[in-house]
Amino acid sequence: MVTGANIGISPGTSLTGFPPGVLTRPAVEHLGDAVASQAQADANTAYTHFQGLTDATGIAPSLDGQTLTPGLYKAAASLALSAGASVTLNAGEIGAAPTPALQVMPTGLLIGLS
């Protein structure tokens, strides 16, 4: 079920699984349109940016109460955030400075702000 968020595909115009999947308004399907094409281009740009980050700083397994400034943070295994706790991703001035990114090994999961 997709509720309140859009779903799209690019390139292409065929999305399988809907139905039986459910798209609840105000969600919109973007099948090969300009919105889907731009989302694909943005995803590629973000992927390329984050793949190019080097010089990672090690990070403790618990994110509780941490404030992360722009840069790449690398965890050797899993990361945890306790219920009710918070982590602040301080991106500085959006668009003017690099943003924080988390890389969790060995899964290769990369999370960042853009």
C-alpha positions in Angstrom: 0.0 0.0 0.0 1.3 3.4 -0.9 -0.4 6.2 1.1 0.4 9.8 0.5 3.6 9.2 -1.4 4.1 8.9 -5.1 5.4 5.9 -7.0 7.0 5.9 -10.3 9.2 4.1 -12.9 11.7 5.4 -15.4 12.6 4.4 -17.9 9.5 2.5 -18.8 5.7 2.8 -18.4 4.7 -0.5 -16.9 4.5 -1.0 -13.1 3.6 -4.5 -11.9 1.9 -5.3 -8.6 -0.7 -2.5 -8.8 -3.2 -4.3 -8.4 -3.1 -6.1 -6.1 -1.1 -3.3 -4.5 -3.1 -0.3 -3.5 -2.3 3.4 -4.2 -4.2 5.7 -1.9 -4.7 9.4 -2.8 -3.1 11.9 -2.8 -0.5 9.5 -4.1 0.2 9.6 -7.8 1.6 7.1 -10.3 4.4 8.5 -12.5 4.9 6.0 -15.3 7.6 7.2 -17.6 6.7 10.8 -17.3 8.9 13.9 -16.6 8.5 13.5 -12.8 9.7 9.9 -12.9 12.5 10.8 -15.3 13.7 13.6 -13.0 13.5 11.3 -9.9 15.7 8.8 -11.8 18.2 11.4 -12.7 18.3 12.7 -9.1 18.8 9.2 -7.7 21.7 8.7 -10.1 23.2 12.0 -9.0 22.9 11.1 -5.4 24.3 7.6 -5.9 27.3 9.0 -7.8 27.9 11.6 -5.1 27.8 9.2 -2.2 29.9 6.5 -4.0 32.6 9.1 -4.4 33.0 9.9 -0.7 36.2 8.8 0.9 38.1 9.3 4.2 35.4 7.9 6.4 35.3 8.6 10.1 34.5 5.6 12.4 31.3 5.8 14.3 30.1 4.1 17.5 27.3 1.5 17.1 24.8 3.7 19.0 23.6 6.8 17.4 21.8 8.0 20.5 22.3 11.7 21.1 25.0 12.2 18.4 25.2 15.2 16.1 26.8 14.4 12.8 28.3 17.1 10.7 29.0 16.9 6.9 31.2 14.0 6.0 31.2 10.2 5.7 30.7 8.1 8.8 31.5 4.3 8.6 30.2 1.6 10.9 31.9 -1.8 11.0 28.6 -3.5 11.7 25.1 -2.3 12.6 23.9 1.0 13.9 21.3 1.4 16.5 19.0 4.2 17.6 17.1 3.6 20.8 13.4 4.2 21.1 12.8 7.8 22.1 16.4 8.8 21.3 17.5 11.1 18.5 20.4 11.7 16.2 20.9 15.0 14.5 22.2 15.1 10.9 23.6 18.7 10.7 23.7 19.4 7.0 24.8 23.0 7.5 23.5 25.2 4.7 21.7 22.9 2.3 23.2 23.0 -1.2 26.3 24.9 0.0 28.1 22.2 1.9 28.5 18.5 1.9 26.0 16.5 4.0 26.4 13.7 6.5 26.4 10.2 5.1 26.3 6.9 7.0 27.9 3.7 5.5 27.1 0.5 7.3 29.5 -2.4 6.5 29.4 -5.2 5.4 26.0 -4.5 3.9 27.1 -1.5 2.0 24.0 0.4 3.1 24.5 4.1 2.5 22.2 6.7 4.0 22.5 10.5 3.4 20.8 13.8 3.1 20.5 15.7 -0.1 
